[in-house]
């Protein structure tokens, strides 16, 4: 198999949005294909029509596009004679079902639901596992559509297989049972359809969650019955929630990955963050902020961890902030101005906003919480808060007058942060305490003890407004 071209796949069911667990599986499969100049396939497993949610297929493709997980073949990239949506491949499953029937590995299931339930209850009463193969009919009728078709376990035995992450795995004969291949509605089960598709599409590596380990003996039995080569199994670790005690999933409140896009996260940052959920670049390599190309170059199946990976949104925010820093000043300004509300789109605000955000959505948030109001509205100030420590009102008033005079000497067109800072520091250094100058000026301009530097505020609101606020303080 090592000599074959690497072919991986991501095969979601269209049952709703995509959460981080699903997307991380897609990412690992994509990375292994790209690492080996292989092929990455998107396959839609839509054989459970009752659970299908309208619009899910396009949603899946949009999510992959946002993250840059381009696929070489998929539902919108079909080849002659090969489609990648299971509901359009029913004849192929029937062909393989008939092969199993002819080889004596499949039979028609004529048991009623009531009979099966009785078998199950009896096993529970006897405190043993329910195995349908123990109730297999001796002379089942010829299979025809409208009846389920079951796989026949001819030889219950111990199954041993290799997993690229977990190493050698094994299961006893109790893990093997006669399972449904084709349902009564004519659609194949997942347990059968994905095997047929993986054979037909030449899949060499199957990246999957640990929940599929227990079913692997049955999958292997089908491969052996069909005398088909098996793929390499790659079991990715579960992604645990923030508290670390529960696996993340839709039922546990996991978000739609596209919500992160709507909140202003960069796709490069989400790509980087997801790659590190259960994988690392190797011993001695402590990099956490990596480009797409660096991750592809470093990716190796042996560096996927066995234990669960904990989701941490603070870590995601930090990685996103680091990726924002890598953008050009033009890109940063463009994005911040796009997220600022109308009436606040001032390029002078960009440095102030950039210091306070980890994602673009924070821009809108700090604006809505009034954190930028001081740049657009003269703040209300209190007399006692203008006074620095044990200084007197007269001394503070005198200092502000000197500041006004110093700032008045700056040409309005050159009223920059640097020039304002030079003027203010010159005045501050002349007195006994810098605080007697800088504190009242900061408070007069911002109306707050905690704010951007007064030099920055002044350069943004302009010379006239700066002097007006200082005069109000006097």
NUDODO-677872 format. One line per 3 residues: number of its first residue (from 1); for each residue x, y, z of C-alpha. Coordinates in Angstrom, 2 decimals, always signed. Each point is the difference from the previous one (the first is absolute). Layout:
N
NUM = X,Y,Z  ...;
END
This chain:
474
1 = +0.00,+0.00,+0.00  +2.97,+2.29,+0.66  +0.78,-0.07,-3.72;
4 = -3.48,+1.27,-0.90  -0.88,+3.64,-0.42  -1.47,+1.26,+3.26;
7 = -3.76,+0.52,-0.25  -1.96,+1.30,+2.99  -3.59,+1.03,+0.41;
10 = -2.33,+2.01,+2.18  -3.43,-1.58,+0.03  -2.53,+1.97,+2.06;
13 = -3.73,-0.57,+0.19  -2.13,+3.04,-0.94  -1.76,+0.14,+3.35;
16 = +0.72,+3.59,+1.03  +2.89,+2.33,+0.64  +3.68,-0.91,+0.28;
19 = +1.60,+0.16,+3.45  +3.71,-0.05,+0.85  +0.16,-3.78,+0.45;
22 = -1.20,-0.67,-3.53  +2.17,+2.71,-1.53  +3.12,-1.18,+1.86;
25 = -0.53,-3.45,-1.55  -0.23,+1.61,-3.44  +3.12,+2.05,+0.71;
28 = +2.13,-3.02,+0.97  -1.14,-1.88,-3.12  +0.75,+3.06,-2.17;
31 = +3.42,+0.48,+1.59  +1.07,-3.60,-0.60  -1.09,+0.18,-3.64;
34 = +1.80,+3.29,-0.60  +3.10,-1.16,+1.91  +0.30,-2.92,-2.42;
37 = -1.13,+1.79,-3.19  -3.05,-2.23,+0.13  -3.73,+0.37,-0.58;
40 = -2.59,+1.33,+2.44  -3.65,-0.91,-0.65  -3.19,+1.49,+1.42;
43 = -2.72,-2.65,+0.08  -3.54,+0.65,+1.22  -1.49,-2.92,+1.93;
46 = -3.71,+0.72,-0.34  -1.58,-3.44,+0.27  -1.90,+0.87,+3.18;
49 = -2.64,+2.21,-1.59  -1.99,+0.42,+3.22  +2.85,+1.90,+1.66;
52 = +1.03,+2.09,-3.00  -0.24,+3.78,+0.46  -0.67,+2.17,-3.03;
55 = +2.94,+2.19,-0.97  +2.55,-2.07,+1.92  +2.01,-1.07,-3.05;
58 = +0.64,+3.58,-1.10  +0.76,+0.89,+3.62  +2.63,-2.76,+0.17;
61 = +1.63,+1.21,-3.22  -0.06,+3.63,+1.17  +1.71,-0.98,+3.26;
64 = +2.79,-1.83,-1.82  +0.42,+2.89,-2.43  +0.33,+2.50,+2.87;
67 = +2.78,-2.04,+1.57  +1.74,-0.55,-3.32  -0.54,-3.77,+0.07;
70 = -0.25,-0.37,-3.76  -1.11,-3.43,-1.19  +1.04,-1.69,-3.23;
73 = -3.33,-1.78,-0.47  -3.40,+0.52,+1.55  -3.73,+0.40,-0.60;
76 = +0.68,+3.08,-2.14  +3.10,-1.53,-1.61  -1.20,-3.29,-1.39;
79 = +1.89,-2.07,-2.55  -1.49,-2.13,-2.81  -1.45,-3.11,+1.63;
82 = +0.86,+1.16,+3.53  -2.27,+2.11,+2.17  +0.68,+0.88,+3.63;
85 = -3.49,+0.11,+1.49  -1.12,-3.36,+1.35  -3.66,+0.36,-0.93;
88 = +1.13,+0.11,-3.64  +2.00,-3.25,+0.35  -2.74,-2.47,+0.96;
91 = +0.64,-2.33,-2.96  +3.64,-0.34,+1.04  -1.01,-1.16,+3.49;
94 = -2.43,-2.51,-1.49  +2.81,-1.35,-2.18  +2.21,-0.60,+3.01;
97 = -2.96,-1.42,+1.96  -0.56,-2.59,-2.71  +3.70,-0.92,+0.07;
100 = -0.31,-0.73,+3.72  -3.20,-1.99,-0.55  +1.69,-2.16,-2.66;
103 = +2.95,-0.63,+2.29  -2.30,-1.01,+2.86  +0.75,+3.07,+2.12;
106 = -3.45,+1.61,-0.04  -3.58,-1.10,+0.49  -3.52,+1.40,+0.05;
109 = -1.22,+1.01,+3.46  -3.65,-0.92,+0.42  -0.12,+0.52,+3.78;
112 = -2.60,+2.46,+1.23  +0.90,+2.85,+2.31  -2.01,-1.72,+2.72;
115 = +2.01,-3.22,-0.37  +3.30,+1.87,+0.15  -1.15,+1.85,+3.12;
118 = -0.87,-3.34,+1.63  +3.47,-1.35,-0.82  +1.53,+3.13,+1.52;
121 = -2.08,-0.20,+3.20  +0.89,-3.64,+0.49  +3.72,+0.84,-0.26;
124 = -0.45,+2.76,+2.60  -1.80,-2.38,+2.35  +2.84,-2.50,-0.37;
127 = +2.51,+2.84,+0.51  +1.87,-0.57,-3.22  +0.65,+2.06,-3.13;
130 = -2.65,-0.16,-2.69  +1.37,-1.52,-3.20  -2.32,-0.32,-2.97;
133 = +2.18,-2.73,-1.51  -1.22,-2.32,+2.75  -3.52,+0.36,-1.44;
136 = +0.93,-0.19,-3.67  -2.70,-1.80,-2.07  +1.10,-3.38,-1.37;
139 = -1.57,+0.31,-3.44  -0.63,+3.68,-0.74  -1.93,+0.79,-3.21;
142 = +1.66,+1.56,-3.00  +0.64,+3.68,+0.64  -2.20,+2.52,-1.73;
145 = -0.52,+3.73,+0.39  -2.25,+0.96,+2.88  +1.80,-2.32,+2.42;
148 = +3.17,+0.72,+1.95  +3.17,-1.76,-1.08  +2.39,-1.14,+2.73;
151 = +3.68,-0.82,-0.08  +0.82,-3.53,+1.13  +2.85,-0.58,+2.42;
154 = +1.18,-3.44,-1.07  +2.83,-0.32,+2.50  -0.20,+1.81,+3.34;
157 = +3.66,+0.57,+0.86  +2.40,+2.41,+1.66  +0.76,+2.99,-2.22;
160 = +3.38,+1.72,+0.04  +0.80,+3.16,-1.96  +2.45,+2.88,-0.04;
163 = -0.93,+3.62,+0.61  +2.47,+2.72,-1.03  -0.60,+1.80,+3.32;
166 = -1.02,-2.72,+2.47  +2.32,-2.74,-1.24  -1.22,-3.60,+0.12;
169 = -3.63,-0.39,+0.99  -1.95,-3.17,+0.62  -3.55,-1.14,+0.71;
172 = -1.51,-3.36,+0.89  -2.61,-1.94,-2.00  -2.79,+1.69,+1.96;
175 = +0.75,+3.18,-2.02  -1.18,-1.71,-3.20  -3.67,-0.16,-0.83;
178 = -2.34,-0.24,-2.97  -0.83,+3.62,-0.81  -2.29,+1.68,-2.52;
181 = +1.56,+0.74,-3.39  -3.07,+1.26,-1.88  -3.03,+1.37,+1.83;
184 = -3.58,-0.78,-0.95  -0.25,+3.43,-1.69  +2.73,-1.00,-2.46;
187 = +2.67,+2.24,+1.48  +3.25,-1.49,+1.31  +1.07,+0.42,+3.61;
190 = +3.08,+2.04,+0.85  +1.76,-3.23,+1.03  -0.26,-1.30,-3.56;
193 = -0.06,+3.08,-2.23  +3.19,+1.57,+1.31  +1.93,-3.24,-0.60;
196 = -1.24,-0.28,-3.58  +0.82,+3.65,-0.66  +3.46,-0.25,+1.54;
199 = +0.74,-3.01,-2.23  -1.38,+1.65,-3.13  +1.79,+3.29,+0.65;
202 = +3.32,-1.58,+0.91  +0.14,+1.51,+3.48  +3.35,-0.82,+1.62;
205 = -0.42,+1.73,+3.39  -3.20,+0.41,+2.01  +0.17,+2.75,+2.63;
208 = -2.80,-0.48,+2.51  -1.08,+0.41,+3.61  +0.54,-2.61,+2.70;
211 = -3.71,-0.87,+0.03  +0.58,-2.12,-3.11  +2.58,-2.30,+1.60;
214 = -2.61,-2.38,+1.43  -1.56,-0.53,-3.46  +3.31,-0.61,-1.77;
217 = -0.10,-3.84,+0.34  -3.24,-0.04,-2.00  +1.53,+2.32,-2.63;
220 = +3.04,-2.25,-0.31  -2.27,-3.02,-0.43  -1.64,+1.68,-3.00;
223 = +3.36,+0.90,-1.56  +1.12,-3.61,+0.41  -3.24,-1.33,-1.49;
226 = +0.45,+2.27,-3.02  +3.73,-0.84,-0.15  +0.71,+3.71,-0.16;
229 = +3.04,+1.85,+1.40  -0.65,+1.84,+3.25  +0.92,+3.65,+0.59;
232 = +2.27,+1.18,+2.79  -2.12,+1.04,+2.96  +0.93,+3.32,+1.64;
235 = -1.89,+0.59,+3.24  +0.01,+3.66,+1.01  -0.42,+0.79,+3.71;
238 = -3.27,+1.48,+1.24  -0.27,+3.75,+0.54  -1.05,+0.68,+3.56;
241 = -1.94,+3.04,+1.17  +1.50,+2.90,+1.94  -0.49,-1.84,+3.30;
244 = +1.76,-3.07,-1.38  -2.50,-2.63,+1.16  -2.34,-0.28,-2.99;
247 = +0.56,-0.52,-3.68  -1.08,+3.00,-2.06  -2.98,-0.56,-2.25;
250 = -3.24,+1.56,-1.16  -1.82,-1.30,+3.07  +2.63,+1.56,+2.28;
253 = -0.41,+3.43,-1.58  +2.85,-0.07,-2.52  -0.30,+2.94,-2.37;
256 = -0.31,+0.00,-3.74  +3.52,+0.63,-1.32  -1.35,+2.75,-2.25;
259 = -1.05,+1.86,+3.15  +3.69,+0.56,+0.64  +0.24,+1.58,-3.44;
262 = -2.95,+2.24,+0.85  +1.71,+0.99,+3.25  +3.01,+1.21,-1.95;
265 = +2.55,-2.79,+0.38  +2.51,-0.41,-2.81  -0.23,-3.29,-1.92;
268 = +3.80,-0.34,+0.29  -0.28,+0.21,+3.79  -2.83,-2.53,+0.22;
271 = +1.98,-2.32,-2.30  +3.05,+0.38,+2.28  -2.05,-0.49,+3.19;
274 = -1.83,-3.10,-1.24  +3.23,-1.61,-1.21  +1.39,+0.22,+3.54;
277 = -3.07,-1.71,+1.49  +1.49,-3.46,+0.31  +3.17,+0.49,-2.06;
280 = +3.36,+1.66,+0.49  +2.87,+0.70,-2.40  +2.32,-2.45,+1.78;
283 = +2.44,-0.42,+2.82  +1.91,+3.16,+0.82  -2.15,+2.12,-2.30;
286 = -2.03,+2.32,+2.21  -1.49,+2.15,-2.73  -3.62,+0.94,+0.56;
289 = -0.47,+2.73,-2.60  +0.51,-1.61,-3.40  -0.95,+0.75,-3.57;
292 = -1.99,-2.42,-2.13  +3.17,-0.93,-1.91  +1.98,-0.62,+3.19;
295 = -2.71,-2.28,+1.37  -0.17,-2.03,-3.23  +3.77,-0.38,+0.01;
298 = +0.11,-1.15,+3.65  -3.11,-2.18,-0.01  +0.53,-3.67,+0.77;
301 = -2.39,-2.68,+1.21  +2.46,-1.06,+2.70  -0.42,+3.40,+1.67;
304 = -3.74,-0.41,+0.51  -0.67,-0.53,+3.70  -2.13,-2.78,+1.47;
307 = -1.50,+1.90,+2.92  -2.76,+2.59,-0.33  +0.81,+3.56,-1.05;
310 = -1.58,+2.79,+2.05  -1.71,+2.85,-1.81  +1.10,+3.38,+1.34;
313 = -1.53,+3.15,-1.44  +2.57,+2.21,+1.75  +2.70,-1.87,-1.91;
316 = -1.94,+0.51,-3.22  -0.22,+3.73,+0.75  +3.74,+0.17,+0.62;
319 = +0.84,-1.86,-3.22  -2.41,+2.22,-1.91  +1.63,+3.14,+1.43;
322 = +3.41,-1.29,-1.10  -1.28,-0.59,-3.53  -1.51,+3.50,-0.09;
325 = +3.46,+1.37,+0.82  +1.34,-1.73,-3.11  -2.37,+1.96,-2.26;
328 = +1.15,+3.10,-1.82  -0.94,+3.42,+1.47  -2.33,+0.48,-2.98;
331 = -1.83,-3.28,+0.69  -0.32,+0.81,+3.70  -1.37,+3.47,-0.68;
334 = -2.43,-1.29,-2.63  -1.47,-2.63,+2.35  -0.25,+2.26,+3.05;
337 = -1.74,+2.73,-2.00  -2.43,-2.57,-1.45  -0.97,-1.17,+3.50;
340 = -0.31,+3.50,+1.49  -3.55,+1.41,+0.05  -0.93,+2.80,-2.37;
343 = +1.13,+3.33,+1.40  +3.07,-1.54,+1.63  +1.96,-0.99,-3.10;
346 = +3.07,+2.09,+0.78  +3.37,-1.45,-1.04  +1.64,+1.77,+2.95;
349 = -1.86,-2.40,+2.30  +1.66,-3.08,-1.51  +3.03,-0.19,+2.38;
352 = -2.24,+0.55,+3.04  -2.46,-2.67,-1.07  +2.71,-2.48,-1.03;
355 = +1.46,-0.02,+3.52  -3.36,-1.03,+1.45  -1.15,-2.82,-2.30;
358 = +0.78,-3.64,-0.63  -2.49,-0.39,-2.86  -1.84,+2.36,-2.33;
361 = -3.29,-0.48,+1.84  +1.57,+1.67,+3.04  +0.09,+3.24,-1.99;
364 = -3.77,+0.16,-0.12  -0.23,-1.14,+3.61  +2.21,+2.74,+1.47;
367 = -1.84,+2.59,-2.09  -3.40,-1.20,+1.23  +1.23,+0.03,+3.61;
370 = +0.91,+3.67,-0.34  +3.75,-0.53,+0.19  +0.54,+2.34,-2.96;
373 = -2.51,+2.69,+0.97  +2.71,+2.23,+1.48  +1.32,+0.61,-3.53;
376 = -3.37,+1.30,-1.19  -1.65,+1.60,+3.02  +1.42,+2.42,+2.60;
379 = +0.06,-2.03,+3.22  -1.54,+1.09,+3.28  +2.71,+0.61,+2.61;
382 = +0.07,+0.47,+3.78  +2.06,+2.73,+1.67  +1.54,-2.20,+2.70;
385 = +1.21,-2.60,-2.52  +2.07,+2.61,-1.82  +2.22,+0.49,+3.05;
388 = +3.08,-2.20,+0.19  +0.67,-1.40,+3.48  +0.75,+2.87,+2.45;
391 = +0.29,+2.72,-2.62  -2.14,+3.13,+0.19  -2.73,+1.10,-2.42;
394 = +2.01,+3.13,-0.71  +3.10,-2.00,-0.95  -1.97,-2.34,-2.28;
397 = -1.75,+2.96,-1.64  +3.33,+1.72,-0.61  +1.50,-3.16,-1.53;
400 = -2.92,-0.41,-2.38  +0.37,+3.61,-1.13  +3.65,-0.65,-0.83;
403 = -0.96,-3.15,-1.91  -2.58,+1.96,-2.00  +2.63,+2.54,-0.89;
406 = +2.48,-2.71,-1.05  -2.57,-1.81,-2.13  -1.13,+3.28,-1.52;
409 = +3.46,+0.39,-1.52  -0.44,-3.21,-2.04  -1.31,+0.53,-3.52;
412 = -3.40,-1.66,-0.43  +1.25,-2.01,-2.99  +2.86,-1.38,+2.12;
415 = -2.07,-0.83,+3.08  +1.33,-3.57,+0.09  +0.45,-2.41,+2.90;
418 = +3.77,+0.55,-0.09  -0.18,+3.80,-0.01  -2.64,+0.10,+2.73;
421 = +2.07,-2.39,+2.12  +3.12,+2.13,-0.41  -1.87,+3.13,+1.09;
424 = -1.68,-1.66,+2.98  +3.17,-1.69,+1.24  +1.89,+3.28,-0.24;
427 = -2.54,+1.58,+2.35  -0.16,-3.08,+2.27  +3.77,-0.14,+0.41;
430 = +0.12,+3.65,+1.08  -2.01,-0.59,+3.17  +0.60,-1.94,+3.19;
433 = -2.28,-2.87,-1.06  -0.98,-1.22,-3.46  -3.25,-1.25,+1.48;
436 = -1.11,+3.58,+0.76  -0.01,+0.59,-3.77  -0.76,-3.34,-1.64;
439 = -2.77,-1.16,+2.37  -2.31,+3.04,-0.31  +0.61,+0.19,-3.76;
442 = -0.89,-3.70,-0.46  -3.12,+0.35,+2.14  -1.08,+3.26,-1.64;
445 = +0.24,-1.54,-3.47  -1.52,-3.40,+0.80  -2.18,+0.40,+3.08;
448 = +1.61,-3.18,+1.32  +2.98,-1.06,+2.12  +0.62,-2.85,-2.43;
451 = +0.22,+0.99,-3.63  +2.38,+0.14,-2.94  +2.97,+2.33,+0.45;
454 = -1.00,+3.68,-0.08  +2.33,+0.55,-2.99  -1.99,-2.57,-2.01;
457 = -3.36,+1.44,+1.05  +1.09,+3.53,-0.93  +1.27,-1.01,-3.44;
460 = -3.30,-1.75,-0.76  -2.44,+2.65,+1.24  +2.09,+2.83,-1.47;
463 = +1.49,+3.24,+1.26  -3.20,+2.02,+0.45  -1.88,-2.69,+1.95;
466 = +3.08,-0.74,+2.14  +0.37,+3.63,+1.06  -3.75,+0.32,+0.52;
469 = -0.02,-2.96,+2.44  +3.02,+1.35,+1.87  -1.65,+3.41,+0.34;
472 = -3.10,-1.70,+1.38  +2.23,-1.70,+2.58  +1.38,+3.38,+1.11;
END
